[in-house]
Amino acid sequence: MCAFGIIIGDTLPHVMRSLFPTLPSMPVLYLFTNRQFMIVLCTACISYPLSLYRDIHKLARASGLALIGMFIIVISVLVEGPHVPIEFKGDPSHKWSFLGTGFFRAVGVISFAFGEWFCLNGFHSQKELETCYESLSS
């Protein structure tokens, strides 16, 4: 949830400014270029309602839309990437610089977080099975 807020806050205001250059000067609509407002808006209108679903099957449409959105992003980057001027692409010698010394430590932290998440989900599913078996036996 925090990662979603950070990504939304770092990308959407810049996208809004590039799509609508006069937006920051408009009286109320300037809020769409504010990082904190976009985080609160997307969390309150998208993340929170989706997290209220108790059945994972109901998230199928949202997951499908997210998958379609990812395909659109990847295709647009592949199509428009070669047209970006050289001065915006950065230094070619630093192309693989994200594979520094902290990369494997970061992968370890992410793996630990996913492991904890899977254990927690397994615990909750067993708890639901116990209540299901109790209701069947009584």
LUMLO-707983 format. One record per atom (N, C-alpha, C): residue number from 1; chain; atom name; x, y, z. Coordinates in steps of 0.2 Angstrom, whole numbers. Atoms other than C-alpha are relative to their C-alpha. Layout:
N
site num=NUM chaine=A atome=CA x=X y=Y z=Z $
...
end
This chain:
138
site num=1 chaine=A atome=N x=4 y=-6 z=0 $
site num=1 chaine=A atome=CA x=0 y=0 z=0 $
site num=1 chaine=A atome=C x=4 y=6 z=0 $
site num=2 chaine=A atome=N x=-4 y=-6 z=0 $
site num=2 chaine=A atome=CA x=14 y=12 z=4 $
site num=2 chaine=A atome=C x=4 y=1 z=-7 $
site num=3 chaine=A atome=N x=-3 y=-1 z=6 $
site num=3 chaine=A atome=CA x=23 y=8 z=-12 $
site num=3 chaine=A atome=C x=-5 y=2 z=-5 $
site num=4 chaine=A atome=N x=5 y=-2 z=5 $
site num=4 chaine=A atome=CA x=7 y=11 z=-22 $
site num=4 chaine=A atome=C x=0 y=8 z=1 $
site num=5 chaine=A atome=N x=0 y=-7 z=-1 $
site num=5 chaine=A atome=CA x=6 y=28 z=-14 $
site num=5 chaine=A atome=C x=6 y=4 z=-2 $
site num=6 chaine=A atome=N x=-6 y=-4 z=2 $
site num=6 chaine=A atome=CA x=24 y=33 z=-17 $
site num=6 chaine=A atome=C x=0 y=0 z=-8 $
site num=7 chaine=A atome=N x=0 y=0 z=7 $
site num=7 chaine=A atome=CA x=23 y=27 z=-35 $
site num=7 chaine=A atome=C x=-5 y=5 z=-3 $
site num=8 chaine=A atome=N x=5 y=-5 z=2 $
site num=8 chaine=A atome=CA x=7 y=37 z=-38 $
site num=8 chaine=A atome=C x=2 y=7 z=1 $
site num=9 chaine=A atome=N x=-2 y=-7 z=-2 $
site num=9 chaine=A atome=CA x=14 y=52 z=-29 $
site num=9 chaine=A atome=C x=6 y=3 z=-4 $
site num=10 chaine=A atome=N x=-6 y=-2 z=4 $
site num=10 chaine=A atome=CA x=30 y=52 z=-40 $
site num=10 chaine=A atome=C x=-2 y=0 z=-7 $
site num=11 chaine=A atome=N x=1 y=0 z=8 $
site num=11 chaine=A atome=CA x=22 y=49 z=-57 $
site num=11 chaine=A atome=C x=-6 y=4 z=-2 $
site num=12 chaine=A atome=N x=6 y=-4 z=2 $
site num=12 chaine=A atome=CA x=4 y=56 z=-58 $
site num=12 chaine=A atome=C x=0 y=7 z=0 $
site num=13 chaine=A atome=N x=0 y=-7 z=1 $
site num=13 chaine=A atome=CA x=7 y=74 z=-54 $
site num=13 chaine=A atome=C x=4 y=2 z=-6 $
site num=14 chaine=A atome=N x=-4 y=-2 z=6 $
site num=14 chaine=A atome=CA x=21 y=75 z=-67 $
site num=14 chaine=A atome=C x=-4 y=-2 z=-7 $
site num=15 chaine=A atome=N x=4 y=2 z=6 $
site num=15 chaine=A atome=CA x=10 y=66 z=-80 $
site num=15 chaine=A atome=C x=-5 y=5 z=-1 $
site num=16 chaine=A atome=N x=5 y=-5 z=0 $
site num=16 chaine=A atome=CA x=-4 y=78 z=-76 $
site num=16 chaine=A atome=C x=3 y=7 z=-3 $
site num=17 chaine=A atome=N x=-3 y=-6 z=3 $
site num=17 chaine=A atome=CA x=8 y=93 z=-79 $
site num=17 chaine=A atome=C x=2 y=0 z=-7 $
site num=18 chaine=A atome=N x=-2 y=1 z=7 $
site num=18 chaine=A atome=CA x=14 y=86 z=-95 $
site num=18 chaine=A atome=C x=-5 y=0 z=-5 $
site num=19 chaine=A atome=N x=6 y=1 z=4 $
site num=19 chaine=A atome=CA x=-3 y=82 z=-102 $
site num=19 chaine=A atome=C x=-4 y=7 z=0 $
site num=20 chaine=A atome=N x=4 y=-7 z=-1 $
site num=20 chaine=A atome=CA x=-11 y=99 z=-96 $
site num=20 chaine=A atome=C x=5 y=5 z=3 $
site num=21 chaine=A atome=N x=-5 y=-4 z=-2 $
site num=21 chaine=A atome=CA x=3 y=112 z=-95 $
site num=21 chaine=A atome=C x=-3 y=6 z=4 $
site num=22 chaine=A atome=N x=3 y=-6 z=-3 $
site num=22 chaine=A atome=CA x=-9 y=126 z=-89 $
site num=22 chaine=A atome=C x=-4 y=-2 z=7 $
site num=23 chaine=A atome=N x=4 y=2 z=-6 $
site num=23 chaine=A atome=CA x=-16 y=115 z=-75 $
site num=23 chaine=A atome=C x=3 y=3 z=7 $
site num=24 chaine=A atome=N x=-2 y=-3 z=-6 $
site num=24 chaine=A atome=CA x=-5 y=122 z=-61 $
site num=24 chaine=A atome=C x=-2 y=7 z=2 $
site num=25 chaine=A atome=N x=3 y=-7 z=-1 $
site num=25 chaine=A atome=CA x=-12 y=139 z=-64 $
site num=25 chaine=A atome=C x=-7 y=1 z=1 $
site num=26 chaine=A atome=N x=7 y=0 z=-1 $
site num=26 chaine=A atome=CA x=-30 y=134 z=-63 $
site num=26 chaine=A atome=C x=-2 y=0 z=7 $
site num=27 chaine=A atome=N x=1 y=0 z=-7 $
site num=27 chaine=A atome=CA x=-39 y=138 z=-47 $
site num=27 chaine=A atome=C x=-1 y=-6 z=4 $
site num=28 chaine=A atome=N x=1 y=6 z=-4 $
site num=28 chaine=A atome=CA x=-45 y=121 z=-40 $
site num=28 chaine=A atome=C x=3 y=-6 z=-3 $
site num=29 chaine=A atome=N x=-3 y=5 z=3 $
site num=29 chaine=A atome=CA x=-38 y=110 z=-53 $
site num=29 chaine=A atome=C x=8 y=-1 z=1 $
site num=30 chaine=A atome=N x=-7 y=0 z=-1 $
site num=30 chaine=A atome=CA x=-20 y=114 z=-48 $
site num=30 chaine=A atome=C x=1 y=-6 z=5 $
site num=31 chaine=A atome=N x=-1 y=6 z=-5 $
site num=31 chaine=A atome=CA x=-23 y=100 z=-34 $
site num=31 chaine=A atome=C x=2 y=-6 z=-3 $
site num=32 chaine=A atome=N x=-1 y=6 z=3 $
site num=32 chaine=A atome=CA x=-21 y=87 z=-47 $
site num=32 chaine=A atome=C x=8 y=0 z=-2 $
site num=33 chaine=A atome=N x=-8 y=0 z=1 $
site num=33 chaine=A atome=CA x=-2 y=92 z=-49 $
site num=33 chaine=A atome=C x=3 y=0 z=7 $
site num=34 chaine=A atome=N x=-3 y=0 z=-6 $
site num=34 chaine=A atome=CA x=0 y=91 z=-30 $
site num=34 chaine=A atome=C x=1 y=-7 z=2 $
site num=35 chaine=A atome=N x=-2 y=7 z=-2 $
site num=35 chaine=A atome=CA x=9 y=75 z=-24 $
site num=35 chaine=A atome=C x=-4 y=-3 z=6 $
site num=36 chaine=A atome=N x=4 y=3 z=-6 $
site num=36 chaine=A atome=CA x=0 y=73 z=-7 $
site num=36 chaine=A atome=C x=-7 y=-1 z=-2 $
site num=37 chaine=A atome=N x=7 y=0 z=2 $
site num=37 chaine=A atome=CA x=-17 y=77 z=-15 $
site num=37 chaine=A atome=C x=-1 y=-7 z=-4 $
site num=38 chaine=A atome=N x=1 y=6 z=4 $
site num=38 chaine=A atome=CA x=-15 y=63 z=-28 $
site num=38 chaine=A atome=C x=1 y=-6 z=4 $
site num=39 chaine=A atome=N x=-1 y=7 z=-4 $
site num=39 chaine=A atome=CA x=-9 y=50 z=-15 $
site num=39 chaine=A atome=C x=-6 y=-1 z=4 $
site num=40 chaine=A atome=N x=6 y=0 z=-4 $
site num=40 chaine=A atome=CA x=-24 y=54 z=-4 $
site num=40 chaine=A atome=C x=-6 y=-2 z=-5 $
site num=41 chaine=A atome=N x=5 y=1 z=5 $
site num=41 chaine=A atome=CA x=-36 y=54 z=-19 $
site num=41 chaine=A atome=C x=0 y=-7 z=-2 $
site num=42 chaine=A atome=N x=0 y=6 z=2 $
site num=42 chaine=A atome=CA x=-30 y=38 z=-26 $
site num=42 chaine=A atome=C x=-1 y=-6 z=5 $
site num=43 chaine=A atome=N x=1 y=5 z=-5 $
site num=43 chaine=A atome=CA x=-29 y=29 z=-10 $
site num=43 chaine=A atome=C x=-7 y=-1 z=2 $
site num=44 chaine=A atome=N x=7 y=0 z=-2 $
site num=44 chaine=A atome=CA x=-46 y=34 z=-5 $
site num=44 chaine=A atome=C x=-5 y=-2 z=-5 $
site num=45 chaine=A atome=N x=5 y=2 z=5 $
site num=45 chaine=A atome=CA x=-55 y=31 z=-21 $
site num=45 chaine=A atome=C x=2 y=-6 z=-4 $
site num=46 chaine=A atome=N x=-2 y=6 z=4 $
site num=46 chaine=A atome=CA x=-45 y=16 z=-28 $
site num=46 chaine=A atome=C x=2 y=-6 z=5 $
site num=47 chaine=A atome=N x=-3 y=5 z=-4 $
site num=47 chaine=A atome=CA x=-35 y=7 z=-15 $
site num=47 chaine=A atome=C x=-5 y=-3 z=6 $
site num=48 chaine=A atome=N x=5 y=1 z=-6 $
site num=48 chaine=A atome=CA x=-47 y=8 z=0 $
site num=48 chaine=A atome=C x=-6 y=-4 z=-2 $
site num=49 chaine=A atome=N x=5 y=4 z=2 $
site num=49 chaine=A atome=CA x=-62 y=2 z=-9 $
site num=49 chaine=A atome=C x=1 y=-7 z=-3 $
site num=50 chaine=A atome=N x=-2 y=7 z=2 $
site num=50 chaine=A atome=CA x=-53 y=-13 z=-17 $
site num=50 chaine=A atome=C x=2 y=-4 z=6 $
site num=51 chaine=A atome=N x=-2 y=4 z=-6 $
site num=51 chaine=A atome=CA x=-46 y=-18 z=0 $
site num=51 chaine=A atome=C x=-6 y=-2 z=4 $
site num=52 chaine=A atome=N x=6 y=2 z=-4 $
site num=52 chaine=A atome=CA x=-64 y=-19 z=7 $
site num=52 chaine=A atome=C x=-3 y=-7 z=-3 $
site num=53 chaine=A atome=N x=3 y=7 z=2 $
site num=53 chaine=A atome=CA x=-68 y=-35 z=-4 $
site num=53 chaine=A atome=C x=3 y=-5 z=4 $
site num=54 chaine=A atome=N x=-2 y=6 z=-4 $
site num=54 chaine=A atome=CA x=-67 y=-51 z=6 $
site num=54 chaine=A atome=C x=1 y=-6 z=-4 $
site num=55 chaine=A atome=N x=-1 y=5 z=5 $
site num=55 chaine=A atome=CA x=-68 y=-62 z=-9 $
site num=55 chaine=A atome=C x=5 y=2 z=-5 $
site num=56 chaine=A atome=N x=-5 y=-2 z=5 $
site num=56 chaine=A atome=CA x=-52 y=-62 z=-20 $
site num=56 chaine=A atome=C x=-3 y=-1 z=-7 $
site num=57 chaine=A atome=N x=3 y=1 z=7 $
site num=57 chaine=A atome=CA x=-63 y=-67 z=-35 $
site num=57 chaine=A atome=C x=-2 y=7 z=-2 $
site num=58 chaine=A atome=N x=3 y=-6 z=2 $
site num=58 chaine=A atome=CA x=-71 y=-50 z=-35 $
site num=58 chaine=A atome=C x=6 y=5 z=-2 $
site num=59 chaine=A atome=N x=-5 y=-4 z=2 $
site num=59 chaine=A atome=CA x=-54 y=-42 z=-38 $
site num=59 chaine=A atome=C x=3 y=-2 z=-7 $
site num=60 chaine=A atome=N x=-3 y=2 z=6 $
site num=60 chaine=A atome=CA x=-52 y=-51 z=-55 $
site num=60 chaine=A atome=C x=-1 y=5 z=-5 $
site num=61 chaine=A atome=N x=1 y=-6 z=5 $
site num=61 chaine=A atome=CA x=-59 y=-36 z=-65 $
site num=61 chaine=A atome=C x=6 y=5 z=1 $
site num=62 chaine=A atome=N x=-5 y=-5 z=-2 $
site num=62 chaine=A atome=CA x=-47 y=-24 z=-56 $
site num=62 chaine=A atome=C x=7 y=-3 z=-2 $
site num=63 chaine=A atome=N x=-7 y=3 z=2 $
site num=63 chaine=A atome=CA x=-32 y=-36 z=-59 $
site num=63 chaine=A atome=C x=0 y=0 z=-8 $
site num=64 chaine=A atome=N x=0 y=0 z=7 $
site num=64 chaine=A atome=CA x=-37 y=-38 z=-77 $
site num=64 chaine=A atome=C x=1 y=7 z=-3 $
site num=65 chaine=A atome=N x=-2 y=-7 z=2 $
site num=65 chaine=A atome=CA x=-37 y=-19 z=-79 $
site num=65 chaine=A atome=C x=7 y=2 z=1 $
site num=66 chaine=A atome=N x=-7 y=-2 z=-1 $
site num=66 chaine=A atome=CA x=-21 y=-17 z=-71 $
site num=66 chaine=A atome=C x=5 y=-4 z=-4 $
site num=67 chaine=A atome=N x=-4 y=3 z=5 $
site num=67 chaine=A atome=CA x=-13 y=-30 z=-82 $
site num=67 chaine=A atome=C x=0 y=3 z=-7 $
site num=68 chaine=A atome=N x=1 y=-4 z=7 $
site num=68 chaine=A atome=CA x=-20 y=-21 z=-98 $
site num=68 chaine=A atome=C x=4 y=7 z=1 $
site num=69 chaine=A atome=N x=-4 y=-6 z=-1 $
site num=69 chaine=A atome=CA x=-13 y=-5 z=-90 $
site num=69 chaine=A atome=C x=8 y=-1 z=-1 $
site num=70 chaine=A atome=N x=-7 y=2 z=0 $
site num=70 chaine=A atome=CA x=4 y=-13 z=-88 $
site num=70 chaine=A atome=C x=2 y=-1 z=-7 $
site num=71 chaine=A atome=N x=-2 y=1 z=7 $
site num=71 chaine=A atome=CA x=4 y=-19 z=-106 $
site num=71 chaine=A atome=C x=0 y=7 z=-4 $
site num=72 chaine=A atome=N x=0 y=-7 z=3 $
site num=72 chaine=A atome=CA x=0 y=-1 z=-112 $
site num=72 chaine=A atome=C x=6 y=3 z=2 $
site num=73 chaine=A atome=N x=-6 y=-4 z=-2 $
site num=73 chaine=A atome=CA x=14 y=6 z=-102 $
site num=73 chaine=A atome=C x=6 y=-3 z=-3 $
site num=74 chaine=A atome=N x=-6 y=3 z=3 $
site num=74 chaine=A atome=CA x=27 y=-7 z=-108 $
site num=74 chaine=A atome=C x=0 y=1 z=-8 $
site num=75 chaine=A atome=N x=0 y=-1 z=7 $
site num=75 chaine=A atome=CA x=21 y=-5 z=-126 $
site num=75 chaine=A atome=C x=2 y=7 z=-2 $
site num=76 chaine=A atome=N x=-2 y=-7 z=1 $
site num=76 chaine=A atome=CA x=22 y=14 z=-125 $
site num=76 chaine=A atome=C x=7 y=2 z=1 $
site num=77 chaine=A atome=N x=-7 y=-1 z=-1 $
site num=77 chaine=A atome=CA x=39 y=14 z=-118 $
site num=77 chaine=A atome=C x=4 y=-3 z=-6 $
site num=78 chaine=A atome=N x=-3 y=3 z=5 $
site num=78 chaine=A atome=CA x=45 y=2 z=-131 $
site num=78 chaine=A atome=C x=0 y=3 z=-7 $
site num=79 chaine=A atome=N x=1 y=-4 z=6 $
site num=79 chaine=A atome=CA x=38 y=12 z=-145 $
site num=79 chaine=A atome=C x=3 y=7 z=0 $
site num=80 chaine=A atome=N x=-2 y=-7 z=0 $
site num=80 chaine=A atome=CA x=42 y=30 z=-139 $
site num=80 chaine=A atome=C x=7 y=0 z=3 $
site num=81 chaine=A atome=N x=-7 y=0 z=-2 $
site num=81 chaine=A atome=CA x=59 y=25 z=-131 $
site num=81 chaine=A atome=C x=5 y=2 z=-5 $
site num=82 chaine=A atome=N x=-5 y=-2 z=4 $
site num=82 chaine=A atome=CA x=69 y=26 z=-146 $
site num=82 chaine=A atome=C x=0 y=7 z=-3 $
site num=83 chaine=A atome=N x=1 y=-7 z=3 $
site num=83 chaine=A atome=CA x=62 y=43 z=-151 $
site num=83 chaine=A atome=C x=3 y=5 z=5 $
site num=84 chaine=A atome=N x=-2 y=-5 z=-5 $
site num=84 chaine=A atome=CA x=69 y=51 z=-135 $
site num=84 chaine=A atome=C x=7 y=2 z=-2 $
site num=85 chaine=A atome=N x=-7 y=-3 z=2 $
site num=85 chaine=A atome=CA x=84 y=63 z=-138 $
site num=85 chaine=A atome=C x=5 y=-3 z=5 $
site num=86 chaine=A atome=N x=-6 y=3 z=-3 $
site num=86 chaine=A atome=CA x=101 y=56 z=-133 $
site num=86 chaine=A atome=C x=1 y=4 z=7 $
site num=87 chaine=A atome=N x=-1 y=-4 z=-6 $
site num=87 chaine=A atome=CA x=103 y=70 z=-119 $
site num=87 chaine=A atome=C x=-4 y=-2 z=6 $
site num=88 chaine=A atome=N x=5 y=2 z=-5 $
site num=88 chaine=A atome=CA x=88 y=63 z=-110 $
site num=88 chaine=A atome=C x=1 y=-7 z=3 $
site num=89 chaine=A atome=N x=-1 y=7 z=-1 $
site num=89 chaine=A atome=CA x=94 y=45 z=-110 $
site num=89 chaine=A atome=C x=5 y=-1 z=6 $
site num=90 chaine=A atome=N x=-5 y=1 z=-5 $
site num=90 chaine=A atome=CA x=108 y=47 z=-98 $
site num=90 chaine=A atome=C x=7 y=-3 z=-2 $
site num=91 chaine=A atome=N x=-7 y=3 z=2 $
site num=91 chaine=A atome=CA x=126 y=40 z=-98 $
site num=91 chaine=A atome=C x=-1 y=-7 z=-1 $
site num=92 chaine=A atome=N x=1 y=7 z=2 $
site num=92 chaine=A atome=CA x=127 y=24 z=-107 $
site num=92 chaine=A atome=C x=5 y=-5 z=5 $
site num=93 chaine=A atome=N x=-4 y=4 z=-4 $
site num=93 chaine=A atome=CA x=141 y=18 z=-95 $
site num=93 chaine=A atome=C x=-3 y=-2 z=6 $
site num=94 chaine=A atome=N x=4 y=1 z=-6 $
site num=94 chaine=A atome=CA x=129 y=18 z=-81 $
site num=94 chaine=A atome=C x=-7 y=-4 z=-1 $
site num=95 chaine=A atome=N x=6 y=4 z=1 $
site num=95 chaine=A atome=CA x=116 y=7 z=-89 $
site num=95 chaine=A atome=C x=-2 y=-5 z=5 $
site num=96 chaine=A atome=N x=1 y=5 z=-5 $
site num=96 chaine=A atome=CA x=118 y=-7 z=-77 $
site num=96 chaine=A atome=C x=2 y=2 z=7 $
site num=97 chaine=A atome=N x=-2 y=-2 z=-6 $
site num=97 chaine=A atome=CA x=122 y=3 z=-62 $
site num=97 chaine=A atome=C x=-4 y=-2 z=6 $
site num=98 chaine=A atome=N x=4 y=2 z=-5 $
site num=98 chaine=A atome=CA x=107 y=-3 z=-52 $
site num=98 chaine=A atome=C x=2 y=-7 z=3 $
site num=99 chaine=A atome=N x=-3 y=7 z=-2 $
site num=99 chaine=A atome=CA x=117 y=-20 z=-50 $
site num=99 chaine=A atome=C x=6 y=2 z=5 $
site num=100 chaine=A atome=N x=-6 y=-2 z=-5 $
site num=100 chaine=A atome=CA x=128 y=-12 z=-36 $
site num=100 chaine=A atome=C x=0 y=-5 z=6 $
site num=101 chaine=A atome=N x=-1 y=4 z=-6 $
site num=101 chaine=A atome=CA x=132 y=-19 z=-19 $
site num=101 chaine=A atome=C x=-6 y=-1 z=4 $
site num=102 chaine=A atome=N x=6 y=0 z=-4 $
site num=102 chaine=A atome=CA x=115 y=-15 z=-12 $
site num=102 chaine=A atome=C x=-5 y=-4 z=-3 $
site num=103 chaine=A atome=N x=6 y=3 z=4 $
site num=103 chaine=A atome=CA x=105 y=-24 z=-25 $
site num=103 chaine=A atome=C x=-2 y=-7 z=3 $
site num=104 chaine=A atome=N x=2 y=7 z=-3 $
site num=104 chaine=A atome=CA x=106 y=-42 z=-17 $
site num=104 chaine=A atome=C x=-3 y=1 z=7 $
site num=105 chaine=A atome=N x=3 y=-1 z=-6 $
site num=105 chaine=A atome=CA x=103 y=-35 z=0 $
site num=105 chaine=A atome=C x=-8 y=2 z=-1 $
site num=106 chaine=A atome=N x=7 y=-3 z=1 $
site num=106 chaine=A atome=CA x=87 y=-26 z=-7 $
site num=106 chaine=A atome=C x=-4 y=-6 z=-2 $
site num=107 chaine=A atome=N x=3 y=6 z=2 $
site num=107 chaine=A atome=CA x=82 y=-43 z=-15 $
site num=107 chaine=A atome=C x=-2 y=-4 z=6 $
site num=108 chaine=A atome=N x=1 y=3 z=-6 $
site num=108 chaine=A atome=CA x=84 y=-51 z=2 $
site num=108 chaine=A atome=C x=-6 y=3 z=4 $
site num=109 chaine=A atome=N x=5 y=-3 z=-4 $
site num=109 chaine=A atome=CA x=73 y=-39 z=11 $
site num=109 chaine=A atome=C x=-7 y=-1 z=-4 $
site num=110 chaine=A atome=N x=7 y=1 z=4 $
site num=110 chaine=A atome=CA x=59 y=-40 z=-3 $
site num=110 chaine=A atome=C x=-2 y=-7 z=1 $
site num=111 chaine=A atome=N x=2 y=7 z=-1 $
site num=111 chaine=A atome=CA x=60 y=-59 z=-2 $
site num=111 chaine=A atome=C x=-3 y=-2 z=7 $
site num=112 chaine=A atome=N x=2 y=0 z=-7 $
site num=112 chaine=A atome=CA x=58 y=-58 z=17 $
site num=112 chaine=A atome=C x=-7 y=2 z=1 $
site num=113 chaine=A atome=N x=7 y=-3 z=0 $
site num=113 chaine=A atome=CA x=43 y=-47 z=15 $
site num=113 chaine=A atome=C x=-5 y=-4 z=-3 $
site num=114 chaine=A atome=N x=4 y=5 z=3 $
site num=114 chaine=A atome=CA x=35 y=-59 z=3 $
site num=114 chaine=A atome=C x=-1 y=-6 z=4 $
site num=115 chaine=A atome=N x=1 y=6 z=-4 $
site num=115 chaine=A atome=CA x=38 y=-74 z=14 $
site num=115 chaine=A atome=C x=-4 y=2 z=6 $
site num=116 chaine=A atome=N x=5 y=-2 z=-6 $
site num=116 chaine=A atome=CA x=30 y=-65 z=29 $
site num=116 chaine=A atome=C x=-7 y=1 z=-3 $
site num=117 chaine=A atome=N x=7 y=-1 z=2 $
site num=117 chaine=A atome=CA x=15 y=-60 z=18 $
site num=117 chaine=A atome=C x=-3 y=-7 z=-2 $
site num=118 chaine=A atome=N x=3 y=7 z=1 $
site num=118 chaine=A atome=CA x=13 y=-78 z=12 $
site num=118 chaine=A atome=C x=-2 y=-4 z=6 $
site num=119 chaine=A atome=N x=2 y=4 z=-7 $
site num=119 chaine=A atome=CA x=14 y=-85 z=30 $
site num=119 chaine=A atome=C x=-6 y=3 z=3 $
site num=120 chaine=A atome=N x=6 y=-3 z=-2 $
site num=120 chaine=A atome=CA x=1 y=-72 z=35 $
site num=120 chaine=A atome=C x=-6 y=-3 z=-3 $
site num=121 chaine=A atome=N x=6 y=2 z=4 $
site num=121 chaine=A atome=CA x=-11 y=-77 z=21 $
site num=121 chaine=A atome=C x=-1 y=-7 z=2 $
site num=122 chaine=A atome=N x=1 y=7 z=-2 $
site num=122 chaine=A atome=CA x=-8 y=-95 z=25 $
site num=122 chaine=A atome=C x=-3 y=-1 z=7 $
site num=123 chaine=A atome=N x=3 y=0 z=-6 $
site num=123 chaine=A atome=CA x=-12 y=-92 z=43 $
site num=123 chaine=A atome=C x=-8 y=1 z=0 $
site num=124 chaine=A atome=N x=7 y=-2 z=0 $
site num=124 chaine=A atome=CA x=-28 y=-83 z=39 $
site num=124 chaine=A atome=C x=-4 y=-5 z=-4 $
site num=125 chaine=A atome=N x=4 y=5 z=3 $
site num=125 chaine=A atome=CA x=-34 y=-97 z=27 $
site num=125 chaine=A atome=C x=-1 y=-6 z=4 $
site num=126 chaine=A atome=N x=1 y=5 z=-5 $
site num=126 chaine=A atome=CA x=-31 y=-110 z=40 $
site num=126 chaine=A atome=C x=-5 y=2 z=5 $
site num=127 chaine=A atome=N x=5 y=-2 z=-5 $
site num=127 chaine=A atome=CA x=-41 y=-100 z=52 $
site num=127 chaine=A atome=C x=-7 y=0 z=-3 $
site num=128 chaine=A atome=N x=6 y=1 z=3 $
site num=128 chaine=A atome=CA x=-55 y=-99 z=40 $
site num=128 chaine=A atome=C x=-3 y=-7 z=-1 $
site num=129 chaine=A atome=N x=2 y=7 z=0 $
site num=129 chaine=A atome=CA x=-55 y=-117 z=37 $
site num=129 chaine=A atome=C x=-2 y=-3 z=6 $
site num=130 chaine=A atome=N x=2 y=3 z=-6 $
site num=130 chaine=A atome=CA x=-56 y=-121 z=55 $
site num=130 chaine=A atome=C x=-8 y=3 z=2 $
site num=131 chaine=A atome=N x=7 y=-2 z=-1 $
site num=131 chaine=A atome=CA x=-72 y=-110 z=56 $
site num=131 chaine=A atome=C x=-5 y=-3 z=-5 $
site num=132 chaine=A atome=N x=4 y=4 z=4 $
site num=132 chaine=A atome=CA x=-79 y=-119 z=41 $
site num=132 chaine=A atome=C x=-1 y=-7 z=2 $
site num=133 chaine=A atome=N x=1 y=7 z=-2 $
site num=133 chaine=A atome=CA x=-76 y=-136 z=48 $
site num=133 chaine=A atome=C x=-4 y=0 z=7 $
site num=134 chaine=A atome=N x=5 y=-1 z=-6 $
site num=134 chaine=A atome=CA x=-84 y=-130 z=65 $
site num=134 chaine=A atome=C x=-7 y=1 z=-2 $
site num=135 chaine=A atome=N x=7 y=-1 z=2 $
site num=135 chaine=A atome=CA x=-99 y=-124 z=56 $
site num=135 chaine=A atome=C x=-3 y=-7 z=-3 $
site num=136 chaine=A atome=N x=3 y=6 z=3 $
site num=136 chaine=A atome=CA x=-101 y=-141 z=46 $
site num=136 chaine=A atome=C x=-1 y=-5 z=6 $
site num=137 chaine=A atome=N x=1 y=5 z=-5 $
site num=137 chaine=A atome=CA x=-99 y=-151 z=62 $
site num=137 chaine=A atome=C x=-5 y=1 z=5 $
site num=138 chaine=A atome=N x=5 y=-2 z=-5 $
site num=138 chaine=A atome=CA x=-111 y=-142 z=73 $
site num=138 chaine=A atome=C x=-7 y=1 z=-3 $
end
